Amino acid sequence: MNLATASPEEIAAAASGLVGWRVLSAIPVRRGANNRVFKLVGQASCAVLKIYPTQEADPRDRLGHEFAALSFLARHGVVAVPRPI
């Protein structure tokens, strides 16, 4: 499945395996020029999923850099940023 073009229902099904709990719905928050953002809603949890489609014209690992930066901040006690999972 290509998450860059997947429906919200397909996103919810795929996201359940990523977050470790059953995602009941994936609500599109916005579609940017280089990503898609969904609010994931579960029975007692919620999260945000950000999808970066591959772009041949821009080979940077945007997801990897964002995840690394958020992980670095979390390791150093910064709590005013999203916690990467």
C-alpha positions as CSV (number, residue, x, y, z in Angstrom):
1,M,0.0,0.0,0.0
2,N,1.2,3.5,-0.8
3,L,0.4,5.6,2.3
4,A,1.0,8.8,0.2
5,T,-2.3,8.1,-1.6
6,A,-4.1,5.8,0.8
7,S,-7.6,6.5,2.0
8,P,-8.3,7.4,5.7
9,E,-9.6,3.9,6.3
10,E,-6.4,2.4,4.9
11,I,-4.3,4.8,7.0
12,A,-6.2,3.7,10.1
13,A,-5.6,0.0,9.4
14,A,-1.9,0.5,8.7
15,A,-1.5,2.9,11.7
16,S,-2.8,0.3,14.2
17,G,0.3,-1.7,13.7
18,L,2.5,1.3,14.1
19,V,1.1,2.7,17.3
20,G,0.4,-0.6,19.0
21,W,-3.4,0.0,19.6
22,R,-6.5,-0.2,17.5
23,V,-7.0,3.0,15.5
24,L,-10.7,3.6,15.0
25,S,-10.3,6.5,12.6
26,A,-7.7,8.5,10.8
27,I,-9.0,12.1,10.4
28,P,-7.1,14.2,7.8
29,V,-5.8,17.3,9.5
30,R,-4.1,18.9,6.5
31,R,-2.3,18.1,3.3
32,G,0.9,20.1,2.9
33,A,3.1,20.4,-0.1
34,N,5.4,17.6,1.1
35,N,3.4,15.6,3.7
36,R,0.0,14.4,4.9
37,V,-1.1,14.7,8.5
38,F,-3.8,12.6,10.3
39,K,-5.2,12.6,13.8
40,L,-5.4,8.9,14.9
41,V,-8.3,8.2,17.2
42,G,-8.5,5.0,19.4
43,Q,-10.7,3.9,22.2
44,A,-8.6,5.6,24.9
45,S,-5.7,7.1,22.9
46,C,-5.0,9.5,20.2
47,A,-1.9,10.4,18.1
48,V,-0.8,12.2,15.0
49,L,0.6,10.5,12.0
50,K,2.7,12.4,9.5
51,I,3.4,10.8,6.1
52,Y,6.1,12.1,3.9
53,P,5.8,10.7,0.3
54,T,9.0,10.0,-1.6
55,Q,10.0,12.8,-4.0
56,E,12.6,12.2,-6.6
57,A,13.4,15.9,-6.9
58,D,14.1,16.0,-3.1
59,P,15.9,12.9,-1.8
60,R,16.3,14.2,1.8
61,D,15.1,11.9,4.5
62,R,12.6,14.4,6.0
63,L,10.9,11.8,8.2
64,G,14.2,10.5,9.6
65,H,15.4,14.0,10.4
66,E,12.2,15.0,12.1
67,F,12.1,11.8,14.1
68,A,15.8,12.2,15.1
69,A,15.2,15.8,16.2
70,L,12.1,14.9,18.3
71,S,13.9,11.9,19.8
72,F,16.9,14.1,20.7
73,L,14.6,16.7,22.4
74,A,12.8,14.0,24.3
75,R,16.1,12.4,25.6
76,H,17.1,15.8,26.9
77,G,13.9,16.5,28.8
78,V,12.1,18.8,26.4
79,V,8.4,18.0,26.8
80,A,6.8,20.9,24.9
81,V,7.2,18.9,21.6
82,P,5.5,15.9,20.1
83,R,6.8,12.5,21.5
84,P,7.9,10.3,18.5
85,I,6.6,6.8,18.5
